[in-house]
Amino acid sequence: MTKPQEQLQKTLDEYSLRLDSSGKYTSFFQIIEKGEMSRKLYIRDNEYEIVLSERAKPFLQKTFFDTDELLYWLTTEALKNIVSQNTERKRKDEPLSEYLKMFFQRKKELMHMINDEWAERAYSEGMDYTKRLTKNTD
């Protein structure tokens, strides 16, 4: 891992510790290459590129020019996974719009443990997504 990657990992580890109420610390983002899934971070000068691959085929590639934007994206992705693991079971008989409101509210609560501005931004983006998605459903 390069020095910039180590610094980013240290920041993400700090965020993980803030969110860890179980006492079983697990970093929610790591640069991995194992099995059929890989997550790589490339750093060139002031450019950060995330590449997610499955079976050696990239399915997501994002470039960031700002460390804060990279950290915001990584954090929102991690929280999406954390919240979805804990809320999927409750969705069965609930309208999609209600489920999404609850999902983004929980994500906002967790994000406040890391950054208040990010929490409000993520919630606003989530509610905009909910409006677009549920416009013709429910």
N, C-alpha and C positions, 0 to 999 in steps of 0.2 A: 504494500500500500504506500502511495506517495505521501509526502508531508501534507499537501492540501487535503487529500483523502482522509488522512488521520485526523486533521482538524475538524473536518465535517463529521466524521464518525464520532468524535468526542462530543460535539454539540448535540448530535442525534442521541447519543447515549444519555446525555444530561436530560433531554426531553423525555426519554423513555423512563428514566428514574422518577421524574416528576409524576408520571402517569401510573406508576406501578403501585397499586394499592394492595396487591397480593403478597408482596414481600419476595416474590420470585422474579427478580429482574431479568428481562429479556429485551434486548435492543430491538426496536421495531423496524429498523432499517439497517441492513448490512449489505455490503457488496459481496455477492455470492456467485459461485460457479460450481454447481453440483447437479448431478442427475440431468434431467431434461430441461431444467429451468435455469436461467442465468439472469443476473442483474449486474450490469456493469456501469461504472461511472468513469468517464474520460474527462480529464482536465487539461485544457490548453490555454495558457495565459489567463484571460478573464472569461473563458468559455467553459461551461460544464455541459456535458452530454450524458444523458441517461439512456441506456439501451436495455430493454427487457426482451428476452428471447425465450422461446420454448422450442425444444427439439432443434436447436441451432438456427431457428428462424426468428428474426426480430419481429415483434408485434407492436412495440411501442418505442418510439425514439423521440426524445425531447431535448431541446437545447436551451440553456439558460445563460444569461450574461450577467446575472446578479446573484450573489450567494444567498441573499434573503429570499429571492423568488424560488431558488432551488430548495432551500430549507422549507419554505411554505408548501411547495408542491409535495415534497417527501413527507412532510408532517400530515397534510390532508389525506394523502394516499394511505399512510399508516393508520390514521384514525378511521378512515373508511373501513379498513379491514377489521380493526378492533371493534367498532360499533356493529358492523354487520354480523360478526361472529356471535355477538350477544343479543341481537334483536331478530334474527331470521325466524326463530321459533315462534315469535309472537305475531307474525304477519298473517297467518293463515286466513282468518276471517275478517281482517281489517281492510278497509278501502285503501288503495294505493296512496292517495293524497295524505291520509292520516298517518300511515306508516312512514312516509317520507318526512312529514313534519316532525314526527317523534325522532326519526333517525338523525335529521340535521340538528335538532335541538340537543340531542345527546352528544353529537360530534362537537357542537359549539361549547357545551359545558366542559368537555375534555380539553378543547383547544384553549380555553381560558386559562388552563393550568400552565400553558406554554407562552401564549401571547394574546393579549386582549384584542388588539387590532386584527390579528389573523382570525380570531374567533368570530368577530363580527363580519369580516369579509367572507369567510367560509360559509357562514349561515346565510348571508345575503345571496351568495352564488348558489347555494343549495335550494333556497326558496325560489329563485328564478328558474332553476332547473325543474323543480316540482311543478311550477305553473306551466312551463312549456310541455312537460311530459303528461300532465293530467288534464290538459286543455280539452281533450276529446275522450277521456276515459273516466272511470268511476261512474 
